[in-house]
Amino acid sequence: MCVRCGARLARDNTSVCCAACGRAGRRIPQLPPAAWRSDEMRKALHGKDIGAVMRAWRHHEAHGPRPIPQTELADSLGITQGQLSRIENGRNRVRDLDKLAHYARVLGVPAELLWFELDDPAPSPAAPAERLQLPNGAVIATATPAPEPVLADSLLSTLGEYVLADRLAGSHSLLPIVTQQAKFIEHLERTGREGTRAELRIVHARFAEFLGWLHQDSGNLAAATEWTSRAASLAQKSRADRLLSYIRTRQSSLAADAGNAHAAIELARAALYAPVDLSHRQRAMALCQLAHGHARLGHADSCFRDLDQAARHVAHPEERADDPARHCTTEYIAMEAADCLVDLGRPEQAIDALEPRLSRWHPENRRDLGRSLALLALALARTGKPDRALDVAEHALAIVAETQSTRTEIQLYRLIRQLRTIGAPDHAAELRIALHNAL
């Protein structure tokens, strides 16, 4: 007889459990605590449907790019794959409390999130002694936590490394890593002490803003908007006005990419008029976004005024170690100005803004160099120089192949259309084929 369920064992079964209970004893990967509080999981748990919870569990991104197979979860639950399929699809609603409790324990659902009571809650561990005496007589105060800023500083240092990797290699490879980091920080923020939570909330906002940028550069504006909005909410809750101003600038950039010039202007103004002393580079970034909005609306005079002010701010020698706009350099301003000038139908001025600055890009800003080259190629095509445009575009394409920047890729597709417009279909076809092969 099976020691678990009492079923008769098969003759060739040398174990003390039947096959179903033996499979149920196998361990499956467990979700981190923060994963159970994701929107999808909350929705499944709120619906009081264990089948929806199972389906959300299998497909959770914490398991990696592929969902856990039904057969693997079914084995751990002690049921067949067909039974699991019917439970997940809602054809078999599980209402038996014993079964619900068993499935919840296997999945690892936190007891406080369940809509029913578990009959055997785990006992709370005894609190450890606050001091440990070593054989040599020394005493260690084990209950004293590490200083609160240490963890936050460590995470911000990690974020700095991610930012550098993004500029060099692009956003795609970083997205899953930074997403997991953001969830980890959210868990730390929620479970930490009050002082630690205040520090970690700002770190959480910084990671959320960076995730918004990674999604934006990857072409997923919906996800970019969601993460950037979350960052703004966290910064607002923390009363971090300088960080909130920077996030408003990022929201302005998203609005411009989405084609909403009026929103881009409104958000850029909100960034500029923040009730806090902004760095010169932060003001320069916000002014660039204001210029983008005016360029999209065809307001050339306002655009030029904004760009002139941005150039004056970025030329200021002031530099802050904690400035989120440190990457806003004279080369960055030239790139943003060229984008505006192309939109205003002034490609000659865009070329004049870009060409003197191309050799000054720092090697770590490889993606932005690629975007500058793509904008230069587009401006050259608009001045009727398809040969030079194609030559420059090939260099931009080499960088796009490395960084996978969708924002730069969009400029190259604009160039293909422009080459057709000026009567250079062969150049357009050559670039289209090269772009297709590279990506």
C-alpha positions in Angstrom: 0.0 0.0 0.0 1.1 3.6 -0.7 2.2 5.2 2.5 0.8 8.5 1.3 -2.6 7.8 -0.3 -3.2 4.2 0.6 -3.5 3.0 -3.0 -2.4 -0.5 -4.0 1.1 -0.5 -5.4 1.9 -2.0 -8.8 3.9 -5.3 -8.7 6.9 -3.8 -10.3 7.0 -0.8 -8.0 9.8 -1.1 -5.4 9.0 2.2 -3.8 6.9 2.9 -0.8 4.7 5.3 -2.8 2.5 4.9 -5.8 3.6 6.4 -9.1 1.3 9.5 -8.7 2.5 10.3 -5.2 6.1 9.7 -6.2 5.7 12.3 -9.0 4.0 14.6 -6.6 7.1 14.5 -4.3 9.3 16.0 -7.0 10.2 19.6 -6.4 9.3 22.3 -8.9 10.9 25.8 -9.2 9.5 28.2 -6.6 8.5 31.8 -7.4 10.2 34.6 -5.4 7.8 36.3 -2.9 7.5 39.5 -5.0 6.3 37.5 -8.0 3.1 36.5 -6.2 2.2 40.2 -6.0 2.4 40.9 -9.7 -0.7 42.2 -11.4 -1.4 38.9 -13.2 -1.0 36.9 -10.0 -3.2 39.2 -8.0 -5.9 39.0 -10.6 -5.8 35.2 -10.6 -5.9 35.0 -6.8 -8.6 37.6 -6.5 -10.8 35.4 -8.9 -10.6 32.6 -6.3 -9.8 30.1 -9.1 -6.9 27.7 -8.5 -6.8 26.9 -12.2 -6.1 30.5 -13.1 -3.4 30.6 -10.4 -1.8 27.5 -11.9 -1.9 28.9 -15.4 -0.4 32.2 -14.2 2.2 30.3 -12.2 3.4 28.3 -15.2 3.6 31.3 -17.5 5.3 33.7 -15.0 8.3 35.4 -16.4 10.3 34.6 -13.4 10.6 31.0 -14.8 12.4 32.3 -17.8 11.4 32.8 -21.5 9.4 29.5 -21.7 6.5 28.5 -19.4 6.7 25.5 -17.1 5.2 22.5 -19.1 1.8 21.2 -17.9 3.3 17.7 -17.6 5.9 18.9 -15.1 3.4 20.8 -12.9 0.9 17.9 -13.1 3.5 15.4 -11.9 4.3 17.6 -8.9 0.6 18.0 -8.1 -0.1 14.3 -8.4 -2.6 14.6 -11.3 -2.5 13.9 -15.0 -1.7 16.5 -17.6 -5.3 16.2 -18.9 -6.7 16.9 -15.4 -4.4 20.0 -15.1 -5.5 21.2 -18.5 -9.2 20.9 -17.5 -8.6 22.7 -14.2 -6.7 25.6 -15.9 -9.4 25.9 -18.6 -12.1 26.2 -16.0 -13.9 23.0 -17.0 -13.1 21.4 -13.7 -13.5 23.9 -10.8 -11.7 22.7 -7.7 -13.7 23.4 -4.5 -12.5 20.7 -2.2 -10.5 22.4 0.5 -8.0 19.5 0.9 -7.2 19.6 -2.8 -7.0 23.4 -2.8 -4.6 23.3 0.2 -2.5 20.6 -1.4 -2.2 22.6 -4.7 -1.4 25.8 -2.9 1.4 24.2 -0.9 3.0 22.7 -4.1 2.8 26.0 -5.9 4.2 27.8 -2.9 1.4 30.4 -2.7 1.9 32.7 0.4 -0.8 31.8 2.9 -1.8 35.5 3.3 -2.8 35.7 -0.3 -5.2 32.7 -0.3 -8.9 32.9 -0.1 -9.1 29.9 2.1 -7.4 28.9 5.4 -4.5 26.3 5.5 -5.0 24.0 8.4 -1.3 23.6 9.3 0.4 27.0 9.2 4.2 26.8 9.6 5.3 27.7 13.1 7.1 31.0 13.4 10.8 30.5 13.8 12.2 31.5 17.2 14.0 34.8 17.3 17.7 34.3 17.3 19.9 35.7 20.1 21.1 39.2 19.5 24.7 38.4 20.5 27.0 35.5 19.6 29.9 34.7 21.8 32.9 33.1 20.1 35.3 30.6 21.7 38.0 33.3 22.1 35.6 35.4 24.2 34.7 37.9 21.5 31.0 38.9 21.2 29.3 39.7 17.9 26.1 41.8 17.8 24.3 39.7 15.2 21.0 41.6 15.5 22.5 44.9 14.4 21.6 45.4 10.7 24.0 46.9 8.2 23.8 50.7 7.8 20.7 51.6 5.8 22.5 53.5 2.9 24.9 50.6 2.2 22.3 48.4 0.4 20.9 51.4 -1.6 24.4 52.5 -2.6 25.3 49.0 -3.7 22.1 48.8 -5.9 22.7 52.2 -7.4 26.3 51.2 -8.2 24.9 48.1 -10.0 22.5 50.4 -11.9 25.4 52.5 -13.1 27.0 49.4 -14.6 23.7 48.5 -16.4 23.6 52.1 -17.8 27.1 51.7 -19.2 26.3 48.3 -20.7 23.2 49.8 -22.3 25.1 52.5 -24.0 27.6 50.0 -25.3 25.5 47.0 -26.2 21.9 48.2 -26.3 18.8 47.4 -24.3 17.6 44.0 -25.4 20.0 41.8 -23.4 19.5 43.9 -20.3 15.7 43.9 -20.1 15.2 40.5 -18.4 18.0 41.2 -15.9 16.9 44.7 -14.9 13.2 43.6 -14.7 14.2 40.9 -12.1 16.3 43.5 -10.3 13.4 45.9 -10.1 11.2 43.2 -8.6 13.8 42.3 -6.1 14.1 45.9 -5.0 10.3 46.1 -4.8 10.4 43.2 -2.4 13.2 44.7 -0.3 11.3 48.0 -0.2 8.1 46.3 1.0 9.6 44.1 3.6 12.4 46.4 4.9 12.5 48.7 7.9 11.0 52.2 7.6 14.3 54.0 7.1 15.4 51.4 4.6 12.1 51.6 2.7 12.6 55.3 2.2 16.0 54.8 0.7 14.9 51.8 -1.4 11.9 53.6 -2.8 14.2 56.1 -4.5 16.4 53.2 -5.8 13.2 51.5 -7.0 12.2 54.7 -8.9 15.7 54.9 -10.5 15.4 51.3 -11.7 11.8 51.8 -12.9 12.9 54.8 -14.9 15.8 52.9 -16.5 13.4 50.0 -17.4 11.2 52.6 -19.1 14.1 53.7 -21.2 15.1 50.1 -22.1 11.6 49.4 -23.3 11.5 52.7 -25.2 14.8 52.0 -27.0 13.4 48.5 -27.8 10.3 50.0 -29.4 7.8 48.9 -26.7 6.2 52.3 -25.9 3.4 50.8 -23.9 5.7 49.1 -21.4 8.0 52.1 -21.4 5.1 54.4 -20.4 4.0 52.0 -17.7 7.4 51.7 -16.1 8.1 55.4 -16.4 4.8 56.3 -14.8 5.6 53.9 -11.9 8.9 55.7 -11.5 7.2 59.1 -11.4 4.8 57.8 -8.7 7.6 56.4 -6.6 9.6 59.7 -6.9 6.5 61.7 -6.0 5.9 59.6 -3.0 9.5 60.0 -1.9 9.3 63.8 -2.5 12.4 63.4 -4.7 11.7 66.5 -6.8 15.0 66.5 -8.7 14.5 62.9 -9.7 10.8 63.5 -10.5 11.9 66.4 -12.8 14.2 64.1 -14.7 11.4 61.5 -15.0 9.1 64.2 -16.4 11.7 64.8 -19.1 11.7 61.1 -19.9 7.9 61.1 -20.1 8.2 64.0 -22.5 10.6 61.9 -24.7 8.0 59.1 -24.7 5.3 61.5 -25.7 7.4 62.8 -28.6 8.2 59.2 -29.8 4.4 58.5 -29.7 3.8 61.6 -31.9 2.0 63.7 -29.2 3.8 67.0 -29.5 1.5 68.9 -27.1 2.1 66.4 -24.3 5.8 66.5 -24.9 5.8 70.3 -24.4 3.6 70.1 -21.3 5.8 67.4 -19.7 9.0 69.2 -20.6 7.7 72.4 -19.0 6.7 70.5 -15.9 10.3 69.2 -15.7 11.8 72.7 -16.1 9.5 74.4 -13.5 10.2 71.9 -10.8 10.4 73.5 -7.3 14.0 72.5 -6.9 17.5 73.5 -8.1 18.1 71.5 -11.2 21.6 70.8 -12.7 22.5 72.6 -15.9 22.5 69.3 -17.8 19.1 68.4 -16.5 17.8 71.7 -17.7 19.5 71.1 -21.0 17.7 67.8 -21.4 14.3 69.2 -20.6 14.9 72.1 -23.1 15.8 69.6 -25.8 12.5 67.8 -25.2 10.7 71.2 -25.4 12.5 71.8 -28.7 11.3 68.4 -30.0 7.7 69.3 -29.2 8.0 72.7 -31.0 9.7 71.1 -34.0 6.9 68.6 -34.4 4.4 71.4 -34.4 6.5 73.4 -36.9 7.3 76.2 -34.4 10.8 76.9 -35.7 11.5 80.1 -33.7 10.5 78.4 -30.4 12.5 75.3 -31.2 15.7 77.3 -32.0 15.3 79.3 -28.8 15.0 76.1 -26.7 18.1 74.6 -28.4 20.2 77.7 -27.9 19.3 77.7 -24.2 20.1 74.0 -24.0 23.5 74.5 -25.6 24.3 77.3 -23.1 23.4 75.1 -20.1 25.4 72.1 -21.3 28.5 74.3 -21.8 28.4 75.2 -18.1 31.4 73.5 -16.2 29.2 72.4 -13.3 29.1 68.6 -12.8 27.2 66.6 -10.1 28.2 63.0 -9.4 24.5 62.1 -8.7 23.1 63.9 -11.8 20.9 61.5 -13.8 21.5 63.7 -16.9 25.3 63.3 -16.9 25.1 61.8 -20.4 23.7 65.1 -21.7 26.9 66.5 -23.4 27.5 68.9 -26.3 27.4 65.8 -28.6 24.1 64.8 -27.2 22.7 68.3 -27.8 23.9 68.2 -31.4 22.2 64.9 -32.0 18.9 66.1 -30.5 19.2 69.4 -32.5 19.7 67.5 -35.7 16.6 65.5 -35.1 14.6 68.7 -34.6 16.1 70.3 -37.7 15.3 67.3 -39.9 11.7 67.5 -38.6 11.6 71.3 -39.5 12.8 70.5 -43.0 16.3 72.1 -42.5 18.6 69.2 -43.4 21.6 71.5 -44.2 21.6 72.9 -40.7 21.2 69.3 -39.3 24.4 68.3 -41.2 26.2 71.4 -39.8 25.2 70.5 -36.3 26.2 66.9 -36.5 29.4 66.6 -38.6 31.7 68.6 -36.3 30.6 66.5 -33.3 30.8 63.0 -34.6 34.5 62.4 -33.8 33.9 63.6 -30.2 31.5 60.9 -29.1 33.0 59.0 -26.2 33.5 55.2 -27.1 31.0 54.2 -24.3 28.2 56.1 -26.1 28.1 53.7 -29.0 24.3 53.6 -29.4 24.0 57.4 -29.6 26.8 57.5 -32.2 24.8 55.1 -34.3 21.7 57.3 -34.0 23.7 60.4 -34.9 25.0 58.7 -38.0 21.5 57.6 -39.0 20.2 61.2 -38.6 23.2 62.4 -40.6 22.4 59.9 -43.4 18.8 61.1 -43.4 19.8 64.7 -43.7 22.2 63.9 -46.5 19.5 62.2 -48.4 17.2 65.2 -48.0 19.9 67.4 -49.5 20.0 65.1 -52.6 23.2 63.2 -51.8 22.2 59.5 -51.9 25.8 58.1 -52.3 27.0 59.8 -49.2 23.8 59.0 -47.3 24.2 55.3 -48.1 27.8 55.3 -47.1 27.0 56.9 -43.7 24.0 54.6 -43.2 26.2 51.5 -43.6 28.2 52.6 -40.6 25.1 53.4 -38.6 23.7 49.9 -39.5 26.8 48.2 -38.2 26.1 49.8 -34.8 22.4 49.0 -34.9 23.3 45.4 -35.5 25.2 45.4 -32.2 22.9 47.5 -30.1 19.5 46.5 -31.6 18.2 50.0 -31.0 14.7 50.3 -32.4 14.9 54.2 -32.2 17.9 54.2 -34.5 16.4 51.5 -36.7 13.4 53.8 -37.2 15.6 56.5 -38.6 17.1 54.1 -41.1 13.6 53.1 -42.3 12.9 56.9 -42.7 16.1 57.0 -44.8 14.9 54.2 -47.1 11.6 56.1 -47.8 13.6 59.3 -48.3 15.9 57.7 -50.9 12.8 56.5 -52.8 11.4 60.0 -52.7 14.5 61.6 -54.2 14.6 59.1 -57.0 17.3 56.7 -55.7 15.4 53.4 -55.6 18.5 51.3 -56.0 20.1 52.9 -53.0 16.9 52.3 -51.0 16.7 48.7 -52.1 20.4 48.1 -51.1 19.8 49.6 -47.7 16.6 47.7 -47.1 18.3 44.4 -47.9 21.3 45.3 -45.7 19.0 46.3 -42.8 17.0 43.1 -43.2 20.1 40.9 -43.2 21.6 42.7 -40.2 18.5 42.5 -38.0 
